[in-house]
Amino acid sequence: MSPNSTPIKIGIVGVGKIVRDQHLPALAKDRDYQLAAAASRHGKVDAIPNFPTIEAMLDAVPELDAVSLCMPPQFRYDAARTALEAKKHVFLEKPPGATVSEVEALKSLATRNGVTLFASWHSRYAPAVEAARKFLGSTTIRSAAIIWKEDVRRWHPNQEWIWQPGGFGVFDPGINALSIATHILPAMFITSAVLDFPENRDAPVAARVAFRTSAGLPVTMDLDWLQTGPQSWDILAETDAGKMLLSGGGSKLAIDGRIVHEEPEAEYPLLYRRFAEIVRAGVSDVDLAPLQHVADAFMLGKRNVVDAFFD
């Protein structure tokens, strides 16, 4: 923050696991922000005013400059619209909404009201992602594969919303992979998909998706939410300069088995730094490509019913 910049007074909405694990620590260390209020039906943040709804928060703390929306995506549109109509800058936790069209509407509303809208894709800020993008941009890619396999019981215990319509299921972590892939690979589109739905759930537990680029480059994606033991968050590419492996959700880059880039994770501090930059610049940053791919997978994908899932 420059010496003449006033901290951005921000309120946080939806105080759950991701807020406590990531948002609050990032904001506490960033001098660009003053965390001034929170709103949540269940959680509270110590040492600041807490409210049951975003409307109550905005009424009681009108001096807020911005809000960070961290509730499940099914409930985010109304909160974002309320904040934008109150001329507050809005940070959207990923995914930015439950549908593409509602986020498009929010983009237009932000523009009309002269405020910033930020669709945050935290995995794009993983430490080795830019190095992977630079490497791929320097060579010819022959094929690519996304392998994103994790244990839902470990990462999303008892989170029923994620299995409901609009909760994305395995595409909740899968959209992290897509946020990286759409940043480092050529533009692509889905050609086929198979989505595995547990017989007692309304969102998929696994998916196999095929993409291709306009130049015919094949890209595959394998998502699985039932992997125990070591977790797999990898993007591989066969290139003329060797085999690339971006692993650990974007934290480590290896070429032909040799590690060329590895740093500690700092995704959320970088997200909030970016948000401050665009707020002060008076612009928005809303890339819908990852969300569009998820929507296309649901539209084009074959539904395959599998065994019931129980936490």
C-alpha positions, -999 to +999 in steps of 0.1 A: +000+000+000+014+034-009+018+060+020-012+080+007-036+051+002-064+046+027-071+010+036-101-006+019-128-012+045-140-047+037-168-069+051-168-107+047-200-127+041-203-164+048-180-173+077-171-210+071-140-232+067-124-214+037-128-180+054-111-192+086-084-211+068-076-186+041-094-153+039-090-141+075-052-149+077-046-132+043-066-101+053-049-099+087-015-095+070-025-071+043-022-034+051-044-026+020-074-037+040-093-030+072-116-059+080-146-039+094-176-064+096-188-099+089-222-114+081-231-151+084-260-172+095-238-194+116-202-182+120-187-151+137-154-133+134-139-120+167-132-083+174-155-069+146-193-063+143-211-094+132-245-095+114-269-123+103-273-110+067-254-088+042-284-064+042-280-059+080-243-054+076-245-028+049-272-009+068-252-008+100-217-002+084-224+020+054-188+031+052-177-003+039-159+000+005-160-037-004-174-071+005-159-106+000-186-132-007-177-167+005-211-184+009-220-214-014-224-204-050-262-211-050-267-182-027-241-157-040-260-139-068-285-121-045-257-111-021-236-098-049-264-079-064-272-063-031-236-052-026-232-039-062-264-019-060-250-004-028-219+006-048-196-017-030-167-035-047-172-073-047-148-101-043-163-135-054-149-167-039-147-194-066-168-205-083-182-170-090-218-182-093-240-211-098-246-202-135-227-183-163-256-160-170-260-147-134-223-138-133-227-120-167-255-100-152-233-091-122-206-079-146-230-055-163-243-043-129-208-036-116-201-016-148-233+004-145-225+013-108-189+021-114-175-005-090-151-035-092-162-071-096-135-098-091-140-134-099-112-150-079-096-181-091-072-189-063-054-218-081-042-195-108-021-179-081-003-211-071+035-206-072+044-226-103+015-217-126+032-187-143+064-208-149+043-235-165+025-209-187+059-195-198+072-230-206+042-240-226+043-207-245+079-214-256+072-248-272+047-268-292+022-288-271+012-322-285-013-333-258-024-325-223-041-342-194-057-329-162-058-354-133-075-340-102-083-367-076-090-361-039-109-373-009-142-354-005-146-368+031-113-351+040-118-318+023-156-313+024-168-332+055-206-329+061-210-301+035-244-310+021-247-279-001-219-293-024-241-323-033-271-302-041-281-288-075-257-258-081-232-272-057-209-285-085-200-318-068-166-330-080-164-299-102-159-278-071-123-289-070-123-296-107-129-259-115-096-252-098-079-274-123-098-257-151-088-223-138-052-233-143-057-251-176-075-221-191-047-199-181-017-220-194-032-240-223-046-228-256-084-221-257-103-253-258-138-267-259-155-299-246-162-327-271-176-353-247-180-360-210-193-388-186-204-377-152-208-402-123-238-393-101-242-413-068-278-426-068-286-406-037-270-373-047-277-345-072-241-337-081-214-359-096-187-376-076-164-382-106-161-371-143-142-379-174-141-350-199-125-347-234-115-313-249-098-302-280-085-269-292-092-252-325-059-266-337-069-301-328-048-305-296-064-332-274-069-325-237-084-349-212-096-344-177-101-371-150-119-360-118-125-383-088-137-374-054-131-408-038-093-410-038-078-419-005-041-417+004-020-393-016-041-367-034-035-359-071-037-324-085-017-326-117-016-311-152+006-329-177+016-319-212+036-337-239+057-310-257+085-307-282+107-295-252+099-324-230+072-338-207+058-312-183+042-320-149+026-293-129+017-310-096+005-302-062-023-280-075+002-257-092+029-256-066+056-276-083+068-277-120+090-305-134+102-310-170+113-345-179+113-354-142+135-324-131+120-299-108+124-264-122+101-244-100+088-249-065+078-222-039+056-221-008+019-215-014+006-179-011-026-180-032-050-159-010-026-131-001-020-127-039-057-128-046-063-099-021-033-080-036-049-083-070-083-072-057-067-041-041-050-033-074-082-035-095-103-016-069-077+012-070-076+011-108-114+012-111-116-020-133-131-055-130-115-089-135-141-116-144-129-145-165-158-170-170-139-196-190-136-221-161-172-218-152-183-220-188-164-254-191-182-267-161-216-256-176-207-273-209-198-305-191-231-307-174-249-298-207-230-322-229-221-349-204-237-384-202-252-391-167-239-423-152-255-435-120-231-451-095-233-464-059-248-442-032-224-419-013-224-415+024-201-393+046 
